[in-house]
Amino acid sequence: MPHDHHDHDHDTPHSHTGMSSSGHPYRQDQDEPLTYWQNMEIAVRELLIEKGITTELEVMRQIDQMDNRSPADGAKVVARAWSDTAFRARLLEDATTATREMGFDIGALQLIAVENTDSVHNVIVCTLCSCYPRNLLGLPPDWYKQRAYRSRVVKAPRKVLAEFGLVLPDDVTVRVHDSTADMRYIVIPARPAGTEGLSLAELEKLVSRDSMIGVALATAPE
């Protein structure tokens, strides 16, 4: 079972801390005290703006861009992999480059695609925090960030999957992939039977966020 070592905190979700209802990023309306990382984010952001490296508008645009990412992007990648054998081969060999072909750039990070088959089922986790292929899946779900999932899916993956409603046959090997500061995973779920005649758009609808994390299967059309 792959289990990569972490040595520092990373990929902390971007924060809207300090944003009032007007959207201004420097006003704090909430009663809760700021955490260390929230204070650090505010200090670094204000310093970058003060030095002229970025602007308040550019920061807001980047936040909007991150918020607009969604699992629909990942579903496009999966649907193409199901339909295009050459792309699928490129994706499994170098997912960073293959997804960049489709306009999904993960930057300096490495993206690894792992494929579910009849004999192998993959599931992803970040045991330290919430590292996640956000360029394809958007923001991680709350349960992905919880310590219970992060620790238990490594130790008892079948039990955790069963709690999601996914009970796998005993002869299927479960592989857990632990994301790191510079590496992300995406699961390519098995293509449901009877979908050979579907268009790309129709195939995309069968792919859920959870199936690309590995806690669910791609669903057959109703």
Secondary structure as UniProt FT lines:
FT   TURN            17..18
FT   TURN            21..22
FT   TURN            25..26
FT   HELIX           36..50
FT   TURN            51..52
FT   HELIX           56..67
FT   HELIX           71..83
FT   HELIX           85..93
FT   HELIX           95..101
FT   TURN            102..103
FT   TURN            107..108
FT   STRAND          110..115
FT   STRAND          120..125
FT   HELIX           134..137
FT   HELIX           142..145
FT   HELIX           147..155
FT   HELIX           157..163
FT   TURN            164..165
FT   TURN            170..171
FT   STRAND          173..178
FT   TURN            181..182
FT   STRAND          183..188
FT   TURN            193..194
FT   TURN            196..197
FT   HELIX           200..204
FT   TURN            205..206
FT   HELIX           209..213
//
